[in-house]
Amino acid sequence: MDVKKHVTGVQHIGIPTTNMDETVCFYQSLGFVTEYQTINEKVAFLTLGNLTMEVYENKKAVMAVGAIDHVALDVTDIDQVFESVRQKGFTLLDDKVQSLPFWEHGVKFFTILGPNKEKIEFCEKLKS
C-alpha cells in the first residue's frame, strides 16, 4: 500500500509553548481564529486560511529558533497507513495508533521520526 494514496495534505503544525494565553493572543493578533481549545490539557488549534497550528502548553518547550515540534499529515485511513509505515521499517514513536477526544468525533494518530529527528504525525479526524 502506498502511503501517499491516503495523505490529503498538511493537517497541522505542532508548536509547544510555555505560556498558552500569550501564544494564542499572539496568533490571534495575526488573524488566526481559535477553532478548538481544551482547558485541562491546554491545547488550541488556530487556523488562518488553510493553515492550522496546534499550540500546546508544555513546560519543556525549547523556546529557540527551529523549535517546531511536529508536522501532522491528514490521512484518510489511519490503520492502513500505520500498517504500511510499520512494514516499511520507519522509526515509529508510537507502538500503535493513538486516539484523543479532540474535535467533534475525536482523532486517531501516530508519529514517526524523520532523518533529522523531526516528528511526522499521521492524523485522521474521525467523522463519527
C-alpha positions as CSV (number, residue, x, y, z in Angstrom):
1,M,0.0,0.0,0.0
2,D,1.3,3.4,-1.0
3,V,1.1,5.9,1.9
4,K,0.6,8.9,-0.4
5,K,-2.7,7.5,-1.6
6,H,-4.1,8.3,1.9
7,V,-2.3,11.6,2.6
8,T,-4.5,14.6,1.7
9,G,-2.3,17.4,2.9
10,V,-0.8,19.0,5.9
11,Q,-3.3,18.8,8.8
12,H,-1.4,21.0,11.3
13,I,2.0,22.1,12.7
14,G,2.6,21.5,16.4
15,I,4.2,24.2,18.4
16,P,5.0,23.8,22.1
17,T,4.7,26.9,24.4
18,T,5.4,27.8,28.0
19,N,2.5,30.3,28.0
20,M,-0.7,29.3,26.3
21,D,-2.6,32.6,26.7
22,E,0.3,34.7,25.4
23,T,0.8,32.4,22.4
24,V,-2.9,32.3,21.5
25,C,-3.2,36.1,21.8
26,F,-0.1,36.5,19.5
27,Y,-1.5,34.3,16.7
28,Q,-5.0,35.8,17.0
29,S,-3.4,39.2,16.5
30,L,-2.0,37.9,13.2
31,G,-5.6,36.9,12.2
32,F,-5.7,33.3,13.3
33,V,-9.0,32.1,14.7
34,T,-9.2,29.6,17.6
35,E,-11.2,26.7,16.1
36,Y,-10.9,24.3,19.0
37,Q,-9.4,24.6,22.5
38,T,-9.2,22.4,25.6
39,I,-8.9,23.6,29.2
40,N,-7.3,20.8,31.1
41,E,-4.7,19.8,28.5
42,K,-4.1,23.4,27.4
43,V,-4.3,22.7,23.7
44,A,-5.5,25.1,21.0
45,F,-6.0,24.7,17.3
46,L,-5.7,28.0,15.4
47,T,-6.5,28.5,11.8
48,L,-5.7,31.1,9.1
49,G,-6.8,30.2,5.6
50,N,-5.7,26.6,5.0
51,L,-3.0,26.6,7.7
52,T,-3.8,25.0,11.1
53,M,-1.4,25.2,14.1
54,E,-1.7,23.1,17.2
55,V,-0.3,25.1,20.1
56,Y,0.1,23.2,23.4
57,E,1.4,24.3,26.8
58,N,4.5,22.3,27.6
59,K,6.8,23.3,30.4
60,K,9.6,21.6,28.5
61,A,9.3,23.8,25.3
62,V,12.7,24.6,23.9
63,M,11.9,28.2,23.2
64,A,14.5,28.5,20.5
65,V,14.6,29.0,16.7
66,G,13.7,25.8,15.0
67,A,11.6,24.5,17.9
68,I,8.5,23.4,15.9
69,D,7.7,20.0,17.4
70,H,5.9,18.2,14.6
71,V,4.2,18.4,11.2
72,A,0.9,16.4,11.0
73,L,-0.3,14.9,7.7
74,D,-4.0,14.5,7.2
75,V,-4.9,10.9,6.2
76,T,-8.0,9.0,5.2
77,D,-7.3,5.6,6.7
78,I,-5.0,5.8,9.7
79,D,-4.9,2.0,10.3
80,Q,-3.8,1.2,6.7
81,V,-1.2,4.0,6.9
82,F,0.1,2.7,10.2
83,E,0.5,-0.8,8.9
84,S,2.2,0.4,5.7
85,V,4.7,2.6,7.6
86,R,5.4,-0.2,10.1
87,Q,6.1,-2.7,7.3
88,K,8.4,-0.3,5.5
89,G,10.5,-0.1,8.7
90,F,10.2,3.6,9.6
91,T,11.1,4.5,13.2
92,L,7.7,4.5,15.0
93,L,7.4,6.7,18.1
94,D,4.1,5.1,18.9
95,D,3.7,1.3,19.1
96,K,0.0,1.6,18.0
97,V,-2.5,4.1,16.7
98,Q,-3.4,6.5,19.4
99,S,-6.6,8.5,19.9
100,L,-7.7,11.7,21.6
101,P,-11.2,13.3,22.1
102,F,-10.3,16.4,20.0
103,W,-12.8,17.9,17.6
104,E,-16.4,16.6,17.2
105,H,-15.7,12.9,17.0
106,G,-12.1,12.5,18.1
107,V,-8.9,11.9,16.2
108,K,-6.6,8.9,15.6
109,F,-2.9,9.4,15.1
110,F,0.6,8.0,15.3
111,T,4.1,9.6,14.9
112,I,7.3,8.6,13.2
113,L,10.8,10.0,13.4
114,G,12.4,11.6,10.3
115,P,16.0,11.5,9.3
116,N,16.7,14.9,11.1
117,K,14.9,13.9,14.3
118,E,11.8,15.7,13.1
119,K,8.5,14.2,14.1
120,I,5.9,13.4,11.4
121,E,2.4,12.7,12.7
122,F,-0.2,11.0,10.6
123,C,-3.7,12.0,11.8
124,E,-7.2,11.2,10.9
125,K,-10.1,13.3,12.1
126,L,-12.9,10.9,12.8
127,K,-16.3,11.5,11.1
128,S,-18.5,9.6,13.5
